[in-house]
Amino acid sequence: MMERLTDFLVDLSGRERLLISVLLFLVLPAAIYFGVLVPMERGRDQARVDLVEASALLQWTQARAEEAQRLQLVARDAAPEPIGVSEIERSLAEVGLRRDLSELSRQDSDIELQFEAVEFTALGAWINSTSLSWGYEVSSFKVERGSEPGMVRALMTLTPQS
């Protein structure tokens, strides 16, 4: 093997040998650097960015979990008396969701609300803004995608807080 390589190199002219040595000492290392090392470095940099983003998301999620626990404790400690059906209906009218309400009924102490087509973000904002003050907890909540983007069909049951 070595003999054939030596014979091959001896048969070449000085110029050809110079070109082969340039190829071996300049082009080959450059190809390795740009073909292997640079992509590895980019991957490492992207992994670091992903790690920072994941850490930030974890911290945010943990903070929201702690906030939710505090809110649940506050809500349990200061649970208001359940408001009536008319008060729920009034709060829906205040935010413009009364027209979207297709059914509002009372069964024993539970209240059922049904929306056939309501904007998801508006419904979520209403629940978020009133749920701590109405004296009920959501015992059942079902949401189905509507026919239009952003619209949903929602059914929820409210049970008095204990």
C-alpha positions as CSV (number, residue, x, y, z in Angstrom):
1,M,0.0,0.0,0.0
2,M,2.7,2.4,1.0
3,E,4.8,1.4,-2.0
4,R,2.0,2.2,-4.4
5,L,1.5,5.6,-2.8
6,T,5.3,6.3,-3.0
7,D,5.4,5.2,-6.7
8,F,2.4,7.4,-7.4
9,L,4.0,10.5,-5.8
10,V,7.3,9.9,-7.5
11,D,5.7,9.8,-10.9
12,L,4.1,13.2,-10.3
13,S,5.7,16.5,-11.3
14,G,6.8,19.0,-8.7
15,R,3.8,21.2,-9.5
16,E,1.3,18.3,-9.1
17,R,2.9,17.3,-5.8
18,L,2.6,20.9,-4.6
19,L,-1.1,20.9,-5.5
20,I,-1.6,17.7,-3.6
21,S,0.1,19.0,-0.5
22,V,-2.0,22.2,-0.7
23,L,-5.1,20.0,-1.0
24,L,-4.0,17.9,2.1
25,F,-2.9,20.8,4.3
26,L,-5.4,23.6,3.4
27,V,-8.5,22.3,1.6
28,L,-9.0,19.2,3.6
29,P,-8.9,20.9,7.0
30,A,-11.1,23.7,5.7
31,A,-13.6,21.1,4.5
32,I,-13.6,19.4,7.8
33,Y,-14.0,22.7,9.6
34,F,-16.9,24.0,7.5
35,G,-18.5,20.6,6.9
36,V,-18.3,19.2,10.4
37,L,-17.2,21.6,13.1
38,V,-19.3,24.7,12.1
39,P,-22.6,22.7,12.0
40,M,-21.8,21.1,15.3
41,E,-21.1,24.6,16.8
42,R,-24.4,25.9,15.4
43,G,-26.2,22.9,16.9
44,R,-24.6,23.6,20.3
45,D,-25.5,27.2,20.1
46,Q,-29.1,26.4,19.2
47,A,-29.2,23.8,22.1
48,R,-28.1,26.6,24.5
49,V,-30.8,28.9,23.2
50,D,-33.4,26.1,23.6
51,L,-32.2,25.5,27.1
52,V,-32.6,29.1,28.1
53,E,-36.1,29.2,26.6
54,A,-37.1,26.0,28.3
55,S,-35.7,27.4,31.6
56,A,-37.7,30.6,31.2
57,L,-40.8,28.6,30.4
58,L,-40.3,26.4,33.4
59,Q,-39.9,29.4,35.7
60,W,-43.0,31.0,34.3
61,T,-45.0,27.8,34.6
62,Q,-43.9,27.4,38.2
63,A,-44.8,31.0,39.0
64,R,-48.3,30.5,37.5
65,A,-48.7,27.3,39.5
66,E,-47.8,29.1,42.7
67,E,-50.1,31.9,41.9
68,A,-53.0,29.5,41.2
69,Q,-52.4,27.8,44.5
70,R,-52.5,31.1,46.3
71,L,-55.7,32.1,44.5
72,Q,-57.3,28.8,45.4
73,L,-56.4,29.3,49.1
74,V,-57.8,32.9,49.0
75,A,-60.9,31.7,47.2
76,R,-61.5,28.9,49.8
77,D,-60.8,31.2,52.7
78,A,-63.1,34.0,51.5
79,A,-65.7,32.1,49.5
80,P,-68.6,34.4,48.9
81,E,-72.2,33.4,49.0
82,P,-73.3,32.1,45.6
83,I,-74.9,34.7,43.4
84,G,-78.1,33.9,41.7
85,V,-79.0,33.2,38.2
86,S,-80.1,36.8,37.5
87,E,-76.7,38.0,38.7
88,I,-74.8,35.7,36.4
89,E,-77.1,36.8,33.6
90,R,-76.4,40.5,34.4
91,S,-72.6,39.8,34.4
92,L,-72.9,38.2,31.0
93,A,-74.9,41.2,29.7
94,E,-72.2,43.6,31.0
95,V,-69.5,42.0,28.8
96,G,-71.8,41.4,25.9
97,L,-72.1,37.6,26.2
98,R,-75.8,37.5,27.1
99,R,-76.8,37.3,23.4
100,D,-74.5,34.3,23.0
101,L,-76.1,32.4,25.9
102,S,-78.5,29.8,24.5
103,E,-79.5,28.2,27.8
104,L,-79.3,29.2,31.5
105,S,-80.9,26.8,33.9
106,R,-80.9,26.0,37.6
107,Q,-81.0,22.4,38.8
108,D,-81.1,22.1,42.6
109,S,-78.2,24.3,43.6
110,D,-76.2,23.9,40.4
111,I,-76.4,26.3,37.4
112,E,-75.9,25.2,33.8
113,L,-74.9,27.6,31.1
114,Q,-74.8,26.6,27.4
115,F,-73.4,28.7,24.6
116,E,-73.9,27.4,21.0
117,A,-71.5,29.9,19.4
118,V,-69.4,32.2,21.5
119,E,-66.0,33.8,21.1
120,F,-63.5,31.7,23.0
121,T,-61.4,34.6,24.3
122,A,-64.5,36.6,25.4
123,L,-65.8,33.6,27.3
124,G,-62.4,33.0,29.0
125,A,-62.1,36.7,29.9
126,W,-65.6,36.6,31.5
127,I,-64.8,33.5,33.5
128,N,-61.5,34.9,34.6
129,S,-63.0,38.2,35.7
130,T,-66.0,36.9,37.6
131,S,-65.2,33.4,38.8
132,L,-63.7,34.4,42.2
133,S,-66.6,36.6,43.1
134,W,-69.6,34.6,42.1
135,G,-69.4,32.0,44.9
136,Y,-69.5,29.0,42.5
137,E,-66.8,26.7,41.2
138,V,-66.9,25.2,37.7
139,S,-67.6,21.6,38.3
140,S,-68.0,20.8,34.6
141,F,-66.7,22.6,31.5
142,K,-67.0,21.3,28.0
143,V,-65.7,23.2,24.9
144,E,-66.0,22.2,21.3
145,R,-64.6,23.9,18.3
146,G,-67.1,26.0,16.4
147,S,-67.6,26.3,12.7
148,E,-65.8,29.7,12.5
149,P,-62.3,30.4,13.8
150,G,-62.2,31.6,17.4
151,M,-65.8,30.5,18.0
152,V,-66.7,27.6,20.3
153,R,-69.7,25.7,21.7
154,A,-69.4,25.6,25.5
155,L,-71.4,23.9,28.3
156,M,-70.5,24.6,31.9
157,T,-72.0,23.6,35.2
158,L,-71.5,25.8,38.3
159,T,-71.7,24.3,41.8
160,P,-71.8,26.4,45.0
161,Q,-68.4,26.5,46.7
162,S,-68.2,24.6,49.9
